[in-house]
Amino acid sequence: MKRLSLYLFLLLFTLQTPSLADDIRDFQIEGISVGDKILDHVSKKEYSKRKKREYKYKNIFATIVFENKKYLTYEKVRFHYKLNDKNRIIYGVEGQIYFPDKIHECLKKKENIVTEIAPIVSNTKRYNKTWDHWADKKGKSKVHETIFRFTSGDVISIQCFDWSDEITKEKRWPDNLKVGVQTKDIVDFFKSLNK
């Protein structure tokens, strides 16, 4: 099956095939799919430089973030991978765009993406929820999320992060949109962290 491209803006959201998608690897963010190797998309030099700032989770998975002027849609792309995997296979890929103090614009873009994706993944279960982000102990920061869950357990997530003024000032985290494609392995791992 030809790969499907998952892009943020309606004009940039294009499909290479009209068929329904039933495999998470059919989706791409900035030309990147789960199952790809990180070094197929970034140079060794760039990887080594960013690796110093990777975030490790219980010495099992790591997240590394890249900014690239060649990205067409997103300001940043983050990869999730297993630390002990010398091939650095991607278990999750997310694109991010900032919407500083413009949460309503973020929510509008999120709904546009959900509307575009829904017909392509009609064989998935869809969940919508809003929850308090754990990083804000006062409970003022919210995450507005839509998830499409495949029968395999893999997911596509579209999220708007609405940070409180205190968190934005303290951590310098602006409101932002994330579109992610994740395997069941990384989804289950992150769930286990919250138990």
Summary of the structure (lengths in Angstrom):
residues: 195
radius of gyration: 16.3
end to end distance: 37.2
largest distance: 46.6
contacts: 571
relative contact order: 0.17
helix: 24%
strand: 33%
